[in-house]
Amino acid sequence: MWEHNVEYHITVGLLFAAWATLVLTIKRLAHHVRGTGEVNISLLWLIIVIAPSAFLPFKEAMFILIGTSVSLTLAIQTRKWFLPLTNTMGIAVTTVEYLPFFLMLTALVIHYASLEIEGSIVVGILFSFIYMMLTAPFKPLLNVPQFNMHFPKMTRARERLAERSDFDSVCVHLPSYSEPPEVVKMSIDAIANNLGRQSHLLVIDNNTKDEQIWQPLEAHCEVKGESVSFRHVEGITGAKAGALNYALRQSPSHTEFIAVVDADYIVESAYFEEYQKLFTDPDISYVQLSHDYHSYEENVFLAGSYYTYTPYPKMVLPALDEYDAGLSIGTMCLFRRDVITEIGGWGEWCLTEDSELTIRMGLAGYKGNVLGDTAGRGLLPETFEAVKKQIFRWAAGPTQQLLHHWRGYLSALTLGQMKWNTFILIMRTHLHRFAIPLNMLIVVLAITVFPAWAESDIPFSILVSSIIFSAARVALLYGDKWITFQMMGGVRVKDFLNSILIENALRWTNMCGFLAPLVKISLPWNRTEKFPKARESGRMLRSVATELKVGIFFVALTMGGLINYYDELPNLITLAGMAGLWTATTFLGAGWAAYLSEKSLPKNL
């Protein structure tokens, strides 16, 4: 049975954590700044947060102050040990992440010795505490990278870009496989218009069977002069990586640098010459600019997809690169040719050959520069089905890489060739999708196993305080997303909401991509479809059939839990049921995402 003091302290702890989270959310939305002024603002947040403790009895006030102090101290130490470039706002968010767990843990420590508390409750809180300790320190950098206030590596790169410099020879590789000829022609024209005297464009069409697709590209390249060449090759294996390895062998012998541009990208400048300035540092082996897109503004699905796709290359990767944990992401990039050759070329076994190449570069002692600059724009996938195929590949690739390179990571760490924060952030990049199946498992257990084990219901006050705290956490999560989009130049409300819908709708695809290499290492490389599509209701239903089934499963599971346990454990099963319905909603939302994608297409071509 629950003892009153335990109930009281946990309720107070959850409400206080909700208060701290809500105040932080309001403060961030009302006054989003970067710089020295943040110190004073964060101090003001701390004062406002702890102010309610002045109206509590001494024992409860000390309970709050001790929990807050421990959380704040650990957050500061986390910054010192792992993330020294994050600002005071990052400390505040990390403190809020720690706070509820430390308060509940403190309540258990205070009362456990003299009271019988259900073992399942203790285990649940301790498990949550361990999970928090493993994940919370890195939230400020990875989930809300605007907390990175200092960018010394990027600053040095900007200084080098401002210098005058001669350009070395570069060969731009444009791989193409069954792409719309008119789309590829625009990409060829844009690159050709930016080629310098020592630049060359090599278009590689690999394995396209339809001559009406590749022959117009060959003819188009022939009129561009000697600086543009075309190769059509049959029998290349290894998908895009195989084509790039072939192109590497076909590049002019004097070429110093290799640039890679996807077949749908329209470059806006001669980035492959301008960014050579960053290679004055001999340790720099690659430069990666941001993905960006065009022709999405008037399409409701593509606009939502834009804000799902772009925060990672524009915000997250540059912040990760400050800790040498950045990666190449396949287009709008530039490499030292000799380093590619030194490490054995592109990995034809990996679905994300681009980032895998830079992993091997890092393990060989090289570094890169990852910038959020836009120097070219491509096309977003038009259908939700195409988005899923691309996201699956992007989720499976990091798992393949971890299975292949984990020994190299550990060796670099133990030999002192890799810093701890770099190692941890790389692991987070590989493993963060594991949270999806883990959270699903916890929800299933909360509805089925935990009520069967429970000897008594949780108090109503803990139910209410848990709901309030969860709502505050959701507000902070989406408040941070809103701020991220504002830092990217602003976002319309409907595009913001659609991006959340699409991101949640892709959870199943992300999970399947993450898990697939664990059971089947060899996976097919599916290209992203670029040919225009007409509206098709059958495709819409096929693309989300699994997500709808999973969503219906969680609805049925929740209803079954409520029917079986509501009479005996109304508060516990209500809390678990809310988690189940939230999970169901994210999967059922895939149906709406697919509908938006099809609705945005023309009825006929």
C-alpha positions in Angstrom: 0.0 0.0 0.0 1.0 3.6 -0.6 2.0 5.6 2.5 0.8 9.2 2.5 4.3 10.8 2.8 5.6 8.9 -0.2 2.6 9.9 -2.3 2.9 13.5 -1.1 6.6 13.8 -2.0 6.3 12.1 -5.4 3.3 14.3 -6.2 5.2 17.4 -5.1 8.2 16.3 -7.1 6.3 15.7 -10.3 4.4 19.0 -10.0 7.6 20.9 -9.3 9.3 19.3 -12.3 6.3 20.2 -14.4 6.6 23.8 -13.1 10.3 24.0 -14.0 9.7 22.5 -17.4 6.8 24.9 -18.2 8.7 28.0 -17.0 11.6 26.9 -19.1 9.4 26.5 -22.2 7.8 29.9 -21.7 11.1 31.6 -21.2 12.6 30.0 -24.3 9.7 30.8 -26.5 9.4 34.4 -25.2 13.1 35.2 -25.2 15.2 33.1 -27.5 18.7 34.6 -27.4 22.2 33.5 -27.8 25.2 35.0 -26.1 26.4 36.2 -22.8 22.9 37.5 -21.8 21.8 33.9 -21.5 23.6 33.6 -18.1 21.4 36.3 -16.6 18.3 34.8 -18.2 19.0 31.3 -16.9 19.6 32.7 -13.4 16.2 34.4 -13.6 14.7 31.0 -14.7 16.3 29.3 -11.7 15.0 31.9 -9.3 11.5 31.7 -10.7 11.6 27.9 -10.6 12.6 27.6 -6.9 10.4 30.5 -5.8 7.4 28.2 -4.9 9.6 26.4 -2.4 9.5 29.5 -0.2 5.8 28.8 0.5 6.3 25.1 1.4 7.0 23.7 4.9 10.7 23.5 5.7 11.0 19.7 5.0 9.3 19.9 1.6 11.3 23.0 0.7 14.5 21.2 1.5 13.4 18.2 -0.5 12.8 20.5 -3.5 16.1 22.5 -3.1 18.2 19.4 -2.6 16.8 17.7 -5.7 17.2 20.9 -7.8 20.8 21.4 -6.5 21.8 17.9 -7.4 20.2 18.1 -10.8 21.8 21.5 -11.6 25.2 20.4 -10.3 25.2 17.2 -12.4 24.0 19.2 -15.5 27.0 21.6 -15.0 29.4 18.7 -14.7 27.9 17.1 -17.8 28.7 20.3 -19.7 32.2 20.4 -18.2 33.0 16.7 -19.0 31.3 16.1 -22.3 29.7 19.2 -23.9 31.8 22.3 -23.1 30.5 24.2 -26.1 26.9 24.2 -25.0 25.4 27.3 -23.4 23.6 27.9 -20.1 20.3 27.1 -21.8 21.6 23.6 -22.4 22.4 23.4 -18.7 18.8 24.4 -17.9 17.3 21.8 -20.2 19.6 19.1 -18.8 18.6 20.1 -15.3 14.9 19.7 -16.2 15.7 16.3 -17.7 17.3 15.2 -14.4 14.9 16.8 -12.0 11.9 14.4 -11.9 14.0 11.4 -11.6 16.2 12.8 -8.8 13.1 14.0 -6.9 11.4 10.6 -7.1 14.6 8.9 -6.2 15.0 11.2 -3.2 11.5 10.4 -2.1 12.3 6.7 -2.2 15.6 7.1 -0.3 13.8 9.1 2.4 11.0 6.6 2.9 12.2 3.2 1.7 14.0 2.2 4.9 10.8 2.3 7.1 8.1 1.6 4.6 6.9 -1.2 2.3 6.9 0.1 -1.2 5.9 -2.1 -4.1 9.0 -3.6 -5.7 7.6 -2.9 -9.2 7.4 0.8 -8.4 11.0 0.9 -7.1 12.3 -1.0 -10.1 10.4 1.3 -12.5 11.8 4.4 -11.0 15.3 3.0 -10.8 15.1 1.9 -14.4 13.9 5.3 -15.5 16.7 6.9 -13.5 19.4 4.8 -15.3 17.8 5.5 -18.7 17.8 9.2 -17.9 21.5 9.1 -16.8 22.4 7.5 -20.2 20.4 9.9 -22.4 19.8 13.2 -20.7 23.4 14.6 -20.9 23.3 14.6 -24.7 19.8 16.1 -25.2 21.1 19.7 -25.4 23.4 18.9 -28.3 21.5 16.3 -30.3 17.9 17.2 -29.9 18.2 21.0 -29.6 21.5 21.9 -31.2 20.8 25.6 -30.9 22.3 25.1 -27.4 25.7 25.0 -29.0 26.8 28.6 -28.4 30.5 28.4 -29.3 31.6 27.1 -32.7 35.4 27.4 -32.7 35.9 24.8 -35.5 33.3 26.5 -37.7 34.8 29.9 -36.9 38.2 28.8 -38.1 36.6 27.4 -41.2 34.9 30.7 -41.9 38.2 32.6 -41.5 39.8 30.3 -44.1 36.9 30.8 -46.5 37.5 34.6 -46.3 41.1 34.2 -47.5 42.3 34.4 -51.1 43.5 31.2 -52.5 44.3 29.4 -55.8 42.0 26.4 -56.7 43.3 22.9 -57.3 41.8 20.5 -59.9 38.5 19.0 -58.9 36.3 16.4 -60.6 32.6 16.6 -59.9 30.9 13.2 -59.9 27.2 13.1 -60.7 25.9 9.5 -60.5 22.6 8.7 -62.1 20.4 5.6 -62.3 17.0 5.7 -64.1 16.5 9.4 -63.3 14.2 11.7 -65.3 16.4 13.1 -68.1 15.1 16.7 -67.8 15.9 16.7 -64.0 19.4 15.5 -64.6 20.0 17.9 -67.5 19.2 20.8 -65.1 21.8 19.5 -62.7 24.4 19.1 -65.5 23.7 22.7 -66.7 24.0 24.1 -63.2 27.3 22.4 -62.5 28.7 23.1 -66.0 27.9 26.8 -65.6 30.1 26.9 -62.4 33.1 24.9 -63.6 36.4 26.6 -63.5 39.5 26.1 -65.6 40.7 23.1 -63.5 37.2 21.6 -62.9 35.7 18.7 -64.6 32.2 17.1 -64.5 31.8 13.3 -64.9 28.3 12.0 -65.3 28.0 8.3 -64.6 24.9 6.5 -65.6 25.0 3.0 -64.1 22.8 0.1 -65.1 19.9 2.1 -66.7 18.3 -0.2 -69.2 16.0 2.3 -70.9 18.0 4.0 -73.7 15.4 6.8 -73.8 16.6 7.8 -70.3 20.4 7.7 -70.6 21.0 8.6 -74.3 19.5 12.1 -74.0 22.0 12.7 -71.1 24.9 11.5 -73.3 23.9 13.9 -76.1 23.4 16.7 -73.6 26.9 16.2 -72.2 28.5 16.1 -75.7 27.6 19.7 -76.4 29.1 20.9 -73.1 32.7 20.7 -74.2 35.7 18.9 -72.9 35.1 19.8 -69.3 32.0 17.6 -69.2 32.1 13.9 -69.9 29.5 11.1 -69.8 29.8 7.4 -69.0 27.1 4.8 -69.4 28.1 1.5 -67.7 26.3 -1.8 -67.4 27.0 -4.4 -64.7 28.2 -2.1 -62.0 27.5 -3.6 -58.5 27.3 -1.8 -55.2 24.7 0.7 -56.3 25.7 4.4 -55.9 29.0 3.4 -54.1 29.9 1.2 -57.1 29.2 4.0 -59.5 31.4 6.4 -57.5 34.2 3.9 -57.3 34.0 3.6 -61.1 34.0 7.4 -61.4 37.0 7.6 -59.2 39.0 5.4 -61.5 37.8 7.4 -64.6 38.6 10.8 -63.2 41.6 12.7 -64.7 44.9 11.7 -63.2 45.8 15.2 -62.1 42.5 15.6 -60.0 43.2 16.6 -56.4 39.6 16.8 -55.1 36.4 14.8 -55.7 33.0 16.5 -55.4 29.7 14.5 -55.3 26.4 16.0 -56.4 23.2 14.0 -56.6 21.4 13.9 -60.0 18.5 16.0 -58.9 20.6 18.8 -57.3 20.9 22.3 -58.8 24.1 23.8 -57.5 24.0 27.6 -56.9 27.7 28.3 -56.8 31.1 26.7 -57.5 31.3 25.3 -54.0 33.7 22.6 -55.2 36.2 25.3 -55.8 35.4 27.9 -53.0 35.5 25.3 -50.2 38.8 24.0 -51.2 40.2 26.7 -48.9 39.3 24.5 -45.9 41.8 21.9 -47.0 44.8 24.1 -46.0 44.6 22.0 -42.8 46.2 18.7 -43.8 44.0 16.7 -41.4 40.8 17.8 -43.2 39.8 15.1 -45.6 36.2 16.2 -46.5 33.8 19.1 -46.4 30.1 18.6 -46.2 27.5 21.3 -46.9 23.8 21.1 -46.0 21.1 19.3 -47.9 18.5 21.7 -49.1 15.5 21.6 -51.4 13.4 23.6 -53.9 9.9 23.5 -55.3 8.3 22.6 -52.0 6.6 25.8 -50.8 3.2 25.4 -52.4 2.9 21.7 -51.7 1.5 21.0 -48.2 3.2 17.5 -47.9 6.5 18.6 -49.3 6.6 21.7 -47.1 6.0 19.5 -44.0 8.7 17.1 -45.3 11.1 20.0 -45.7 11.1 20.7 -42.0 11.4 17.0 -41.2 14.5 16.6 -43.4 16.5 19.8 -43.0 17.1 20.4 -39.3 19.6 17.5 -39.2 22.0 18.7 -41.9 21.5 22.4 -41.1 21.6 22.3 -37.3 22.6 19.0 -35.8 25.5 17.9 -38.0 27.4 21.2 -37.7 27.0 21.1 -33.9 28.2 17.4 -33.9 31.2 18.4 -36.0 32.4 20.7 -33.2 33.2 17.5 -31.4 34.5 15.7 -34.5 31.4 13.6 -34.7 30.1 14.9 -38.0 29.6 12.9 -41.1 29.2 13.3 -44.9 25.7 12.8 -46.1 26.2 12.1 -49.8 25.6 15.2 -51.8 27.1 18.8 -51.8 30.4 17.3 -50.4 34.1 17.6 -51.3 36.8 15.0 -50.6 40.6 14.7 -51.0 41.0 12.2 -53.7 44.1 10.6 -52.3 42.4 10.0 -48.9 39.5 8.2 -50.6 42.0 6.0 -52.4 44.1 5.5 -49.3 41.2 4.0 -47.3 39.9 1.8 -50.1 37.2 3.8 -51.8 33.5 3.8 -51.3 32.0 0.9 -49.3 29.7 -1.0 -51.6 28.3 -3.1 -48.8 26.7 -0.2 -46.9 23.3 1.5 -47.6 24.8 4.8 -46.5 28.1 4.7 -48.3 28.6 8.5 -47.8 28.7 8.5 -44.0 30.5 5.2 -43.9 33.4 6.6 -46.0 33.9 9.4 -43.5 33.8 7.0 -40.6 36.8 5.2 -42.1 38.4 8.6 -42.6 37.9 9.4 -39.0 39.4 6.1 -37.9 42.4 6.7 -40.1 43.1 9.9 -38.2 41.4 12.5 -40.6 38.7 15.0 -39.8 36.1 17.0 -41.7 34.3 20.3 -41.8 30.5 20.1 -41.7 28.7 23.4 -42.4 25.1 24.3 -42.6 25.6 26.4 -45.8 23.3 26.0 -48.8 25.1 25.8 -52.1 22.6 23.7 -54.0 19.0 22.4 -53.8 17.4 19.1 -54.8 14.0 17.5 -55.0 12.1 16.0 -52.1 10.3 12.7 -52.6 6.7 13.4 -53.7 5.0 10.4 -52.1 5.0 9.1 -48.5 6.0 5.7 -50.0 9.2 7.2 -51.5 9.9 9.0 -48.2 9.7 5.7 -46.3 12.1 4.0 -48.7 14.7 6.8 -48.2 14.3 6.9 -44.5 14.6 3.1 -44.2 17.9 3.3 -46.0 19.1 6.2 -43.8 18.1 4.2 -40.7 19.6 0.9 -41.7 22.9 2.3 -42.8 24.1 3.5 -39.3 23.3 0.0 -37.9 25.3 -1.6 -40.6 28.2 0.8 -39.8 28.1 0.0 -36.1 28.1 -3.7 -36.7 31.1 -3.3 -39.1 33.1 -0.6 -37.2 32.5 -1.1 -33.5 35.9 -2.7 -32.9 37.5 0.3 -34.7 35.7 2.7 -32.4 36.8 0.9 -29.3 40.4 0.6 -30.5 40.5 4.4 -31.3 39.0 5.1 -27.9 41.4 2.9 -25.9 44.4 4.2 -27.8 43.5 7.8 -27.1 42.8 8.5 -30.8 39.2 9.4 -30.1 37.9 11.6 -27.3 35.1 10.3 -25.0 32.6 12.9 -26.0 33.2 12.1 -29.7 32.8 8.4 -29.0 29.6 8.9 -27.0 28.0 11.2 -29.7 28.9 8.8 -32.4 27.3 6.0 -30.5 24.2 8.2 -30.0 24.1 8.7 -33.8 24.1 4.9 -34.3 21.8 3.9 -31.6 19.2 6.7 -31.0 16.6 4.9 -33.0 16.7 2.1 -30.4 14.5 4.3 -28.2 11.5 3.6 -30.6 11.2 -0.2 -30.0 12.2 0.4 -26.3 9.4 2.9 -25.8 6.9 0.6 -27.5 7.9 -2.3 -25.3 7.5 -0.1 -22.2 4.0 0.9 -23.3 3.0 -2.7 -23.9 4.4 -3.8 -20.5 2.7 -0.8 -18.8 -0.7 -2.0 -20.2 -0.3 -5.7 -19.7 2.4 -6.8 -17.2 2.6 -3.9 -14.7 -1.1 -4.0 -13.8 -0.9 -7.7 -13.3 2.0 -7.3 -10.9 0.6 -4.3 -9.0 -0.7 -5.0 -5.5 -2.5 -1.7 -5.3 -3.4 1.3 -7.5 -1.3 4.5 -7.7 -2.8 7.5 -5.9 -5.0 9.8 -7.9 -2.7 12.7 -7.1 0.2 10.9 -8.8 -1.9 10.2 -11.8 -2.8 13.9 -12.1 0.7 15.1 -11.5 2.1 12.6 -14.0 -0.3 13.9 -16.7 0.7 17.5 -15.9 4.4 16.7 -16.1 4.0 14.8 -19.3 2.1 17.7 -20.9 4.9 20.1 -19.8 7.5 17.8 -21.4 5.5 17.7 -24.7 5.3 21.5 -24.6 9.1 21.8 -24.1 9.8 19.2 -26.9 7.7 21.0 -29.5 8.7 24.4 -28.2 12.3 23.4 -29.0 11.3 22.3 -32.4 9.6 25.6 -33.1 12.7 27.5 -32.0 14.9 25.3 -34.2 12.7 26.2 -37.2 12.8 29.9 -36.4 16.6 29.7 -36.4 16.4 28.1 -39.9 14.5 31.2 -41.1 11.0 30.7 -39.8 8.1 28.3 -40.5 4.4 28.5 -41.1 2.2 26.9 -38.4 0.7 24.4 -40.8 4.1 23.3 -42.0 5.3 23.0 -38.4 2.3 20.8 -37.5 2.7 18.7 -40.7 6.4 18.2 -40.0 5.6 16.8 -36.5 2.9 14.5 -38.1 5.4 13.2 -40.7 8.2 12.7 -38.2 5.9 10.6 -36.0 4.5 8.7 -38.9 8.0 7.6 -39.8 8.7 6.0 -36.4 7.9 2.5 -37.7 10.1 2.9 -40.7 12.9 4.2 -38.6 12.6 1.3 -36.2 12.4 -1.3 -39.0 15.5 0.2 -40.7 17.4 0.2 -37.4 16.6 -3.4 -36.7 16.8 -4.9 -40.2 20.6 -5.2 -40.4 20.6 -7.1 -37.1 18.8 -10.0 -38.8 19.7 -9.5 -42.5 23.0 -7.8 -43.2 22.7 -7.7 -47.0 19.9 -5.3 -47.8 18.9 -4.0 -51.3 19.7 -0.4 -52.2 16.5 1.3 -53.2 16.8 4.6 -55.1 14.5 7.5 -54.4 12.0 7.8 -57.1 12.1 11.2 -58.9 9.7 10.7 -61.8 6.5 12.6 -61.4 3.6 10.7 -60.0 -0.2 11.0 -60.4 -2.6 10.5 -57.5 -3.2 6.9 -56.6 -5.3 5.8 -53.7 -4.0 2.2 -53.8 -0.4 3.4 -53.3 -1.6 5.5 -50.4 -3.1 2.5 -48.6 -0.2 0.1 -49.4 2.4 2.6 -48.1 0.8 2.8 -44.6 -0.8 -0.6 -44.2 1.6 -1.8 -41.6 1.5 1.5 -39.6 -2.3 1.4 -39.5 -2.2 -2.2 -38.3 0.2 -1.3 -35.5 -1.9 1.7 -34.6 -5.0 -0.4 -34.4 -3.1 -2.9 -32.3 -2.3 -0.3 -29.7 -5.8 1.0 -29.7 -7.1 -2.5 -29.1 -4.4 -3.2 -26.5 -5.4 0.0 -24.6 -9.1 -0.8 -24.7 -8.4 -4.3 -23.5 -6.3 -3.0 -20.6 -9.0 -0.5 -19.6 -11.7 -3.2 -19.7 -9.6 -5.7 -17.6 -8.1 -3.5 -15.0 -10.1 -0.3 -14.7 -12.3 -1.5 -11.8 -9.3 -2.5 -9.7 -6.6 -0.1 -10.8 -8.3 2.9 -12.4 -5.4 5.3 -12.0 -2.6 3.1 -13.1 -4.4 1.8 -16.2 -5.5 5.3 -17.1 -1.9 6.5 -17.1 -0.8 3.4 -19.1 -3.8 3.8 -21.4 -2.9 7.4 -22.2 0.6 6.2 -23.2 -1.0 3.5 -25.4 -3.3 5.9 -27.1 -0.5 8.4 -27.7 1.6 5.6 -29.3 -1.4 4.6 -31.4 -2.0 8.1 -32.6 1.6 8.5 -33.9 1.2 5.3 -36.0 -2.3 6.1 -37.2 -1.0 9.5 -38.3 0.9 7.8 -41.1 -2.5 7.4 -42.8 -3.0 11.2 -42.8 0.6 11.8 -44.0 0.1 9.4 -46.9 -3.2 11.1 -47.7 -1.5 14.5 -47.7 1.2 13.2 -50.1 -1.4 11.8 -52.6 -3.7 14.8 -52.3 -0.8 17.1 -53.3 -0.3 15.1 -56.5 -2.1 15.9 -59.8 -5.0 13.6 -60.7 -3.4 12.9 -64.1 0.0 13.6 -65.7 
